[in-house]
């Protein structure tokens, strides 16, 4: 009677030991999955993403904690996949957010470049407009200056013509004056000659000789 009792006690101890081993294994897997999921939830970059997947993963861990030994392997597989899915979904959402942010930054860069190009084009257009305006003003100034030079040249030509006409008239007057002076000189010379001849005693009788009158007694 003692031997069967000892065998039964040994079997019972073995079963208890196996149950304890399974319980410790269950605790290790549950702690591992819970720690992994907590690490994801507390991650400052990824914790805010995939909230639904994280909730499903915790439900799967809770089912694993309550699973029977027959269902444990299946529930452990599901819990591990749920935790992995939560991590992957969080990483995917983080990548999508970063990609969206990069797209926005790219669009902003393009917009800034477009605005900068538009501003440069506007400034260049303004510079060309001012340059064209200055060129027009310079052309108008040169045209005005040319007109003034032309008017001055025309005025100088007219004055030159008037001066030439005046010089010609003065020359004509001078020639006439010289002729008159020459004639006056000739007349004066002739008058002097006449005066000299009339005042000369030797020439007066010869030039003005008259027949002598006979005395009255000699008729």
C-alpha positions in Angstrom: 0.0 0.0 0.0 2.8 2.3 0.6 4.4 1.9 -2.8 1.3 2.9 -4.8 0.9 5.9 -2.6 4.4 6.9 -3.1 4.1 6.6 -6.9 0.9 8.6 -6.8 2.6 11.3 -4.8 5.5 11.3 -7.2 3.1 11.7 -10.2 1.3 14.5 -8.4 4.5 16.3 -7.7 5.5 15.9 -11.3 2.2 17.4 -12.5 2.6 20.3 -10.1 6.1 20.9 -11.3 5.0 20.8 -14.9 2.1 23.1 -14.1 4.5 25.5 -12.4 6.9 25.3 -15.4 4.0 26.1 -17.7 2.9 28.9 -15.5 6.4 30.4 -15.4 6.6 30.1 -19.2 3.3 31.8 -19.5 4.5 34.6 -17.2 7.7 35.0 -19.3 5.8 35.2 -22.6 3.1 37.6 -21.2 5.8 39.8 -19.6 7.8 39.8 -22.8 4.9 40.8 -24.9 3.5 43.3 -22.4 7.0 44.9 -22.1 7.3 45.1 -25.8 3.9 46.7 -26.2 4.5 49.1 -23.3 7.8 50.1 -24.9 5.9 51.0 -28.1 3.2 52.9 -26.2 5.8 54.9 -24.3 7.9 55.7 -27.4 7.8 59.5 -27.9 7.8 59.1 -31.7 5.6 56.0 -32.2 3.5 55.8 -29.1 0.8 58.0 -30.5 0.2 55.9 -33.6 -1.7 52.7 -34.2 -3.9 53.0 -31.2 -6.4 50.5 -32.4 -3.7 47.9 -33.2 -2.1 48.5 -29.7 -5.5 47.9 -28.1 -6.0 44.7 -30.1 -2.5 43.5 -29.1 -3.3 44.1 -25.4 -6.6 42.1 -25.8 -4.6 39.3 -27.4 -2.1 39.3 -24.4 -5.0 39.2 -22.0 -6.5 36.2 -23.8 -3.1 34.5 -23.7 -3.0 35.0 -19.9 -6.4 33.3 -19.6 -5.8 30.6 -22.3 -5.8 26.9 -21.4 -2.8 24.8 -22.1 -4.4 23.5 -25.2 -5.1 26.9 -26.6 -2.0 28.6 -25.3 0.2 28.0 -28.4 -2.4 29.5 -30.7 -3.1 32.5 -28.5 0.6 33.1 -28.0 1.1 33.2 -31.8 -1.8 35.6 -32.2 -0.6 37.8 -29.3 2.9 38.0 -30.9 1.5 38.8 -34.3 -0.7 41.5 -32.8 2.2 43.1 -31.0 4.3 42.9 -34.2 1.4 44.4 -36.2 1.0 47.2 -33.7 4.7 48.1 -34.1 4.7 47.9 -37.8 1.5 50.0 -38.1 3.0 52.6 -35.8 6.2 52.8 -37.8 4.1 53.0 -41.0 2.0 55.8 -39.7 5.1 57.6 -38.5 6.7 57.2 -41.9 3.5 58.5 -43.6 3.4 61.5 -41.3 7.1 62.2 -42.0 6.5 61.8 -45.7 3.6 64.2 -45.6 5.7 66.6 -43.7 8.5 66.3 -46.2 5.9 66.8 -49.0 4.7 70.0 -47.3 8.3 71.2 -46.8 9.0 70.4 -50.4 5.9 72.3 -51.5 6.8 75.2 -49.3 10.3 75.2 -50.8 8.8 75.2 -54.3 6.4 78.0 -53.2 9.3 80.0 -51.7 11.4 79.4 -54.8 8.5 80.4 -57.0 7.9 83.6 -55.0 11.6 84.3 -55.0 11.7 83.8 -58.8 8.6 86.0 -59.2 10.2 88.7 -57.0 13.4 88.5 -59.0 11.5 88.7 -62.2 9.5 91.7 -60.9 12.7 93.4 -59.9 14.3 92.7 -63.2 11.2 94.0 -65.0 11.2 97.1 -62.9 14.9 97.6 -63.6 14.4 97.2 -67.3 11.4 99.6 -67.1 13.5 102.2 -65.3 16.3 101.7 -67.8 13.9 102.1 -70.7 12.5 105.2 -69.1 16.0 106.6 -68.6 16.8 105.8 -72.2 13.6 107.6 -73.4 14.5 110.6 -71.3 18.0 110.6 -72.6 16.8 110.3 -76.2 14.3 113.1 -75.6 17.1 115.2 -74.1 19.4 114.5 -77.0 16.5 115.3 -79.4 15.8 118.5 -77.6 19.5 119.3 -77.6 19.7 118.5 -81.3 16.8 120.8 -82.0 18.5 123.5 -80.0 21.7 122.9 -81.9 19.8 123.0 -85.1 18.0 126.2 -84.1 21.3 127.7 -83.0 22.9 126.6 -86.3 20.0 128.1 -88.3 20.2 131.3 -86.3 23.9 131.4 -86.9 23.4 130.8 -90.6 20.8 133.6 -90.7 23.1 135.9 -88.8 25.9 135.0 -91.1 23.7 135.7 -94.1 22.7 139.1 -92.6 26.3 139.8 -91.8 27.3 138.9 -95.4 24.5 141.1 -96.7 25.5 143.9 -94.4 29.2 143.5 -95.4 28.2 143.5 -99.0 26.1 146.7 -98.5 28.9 148.3 -96.5 31.4 147.3 -99.3 29.0 148.9 -101.8 28.7 152.0 -99.8 32.4 152.1 -99.3 33.0 151.8 -103.0 30.5 154.5 -103.7 32.1 156.6 -101.0 35.5 156.0 -102.5 34.2 157.0 -106.0 32.6 160.1 -104.5 35.8 160.8 -102.7 37.8 160.4 -105.9 35.4 162.6 -107.8 35.5 165.2 -105.0 39.3 165.0 -105.0 39.3 165.5 -108.8 36.9 168.4 -108.4 39.0 169.9 -105.7 42.1 169.5 -107.8 40.4 171.1 -110.7 39.2 174.0 -108.6 42.7 174.4 -107.2 44.1 174.4 -110.7 41.6 177.0 -111.7 42.3 179.1 -108.7 46.0 178.9 -109.3 45.6 179.8 -112.9 43.4 182.8 -112.0 45.7 184.0 -109.4 48.9 183.8 -111.6 49.9 187.4 -113.1 51.9 186.0 -116.0 49.2 184.1 -117.5 46.4 186.5 -116.9 47.2 189.0 -119.9 47.8 186.2 -122.3 44.8 184.4 -121.5 42.6 187.6 -121.2 44.2 189.9 -123.8 41.8 192.4 -125.2 42.3 194.9 -128.2 43.5 198.3 -127.1 41.1 201.2 -127.6 42.3 203.9 -129.9 42.5 207.4 -128.6 39.6 209.6 -129.5 41.7 212.0 -131.4 43.0 209.5 -133.8 39.9 208.4 -135.5 
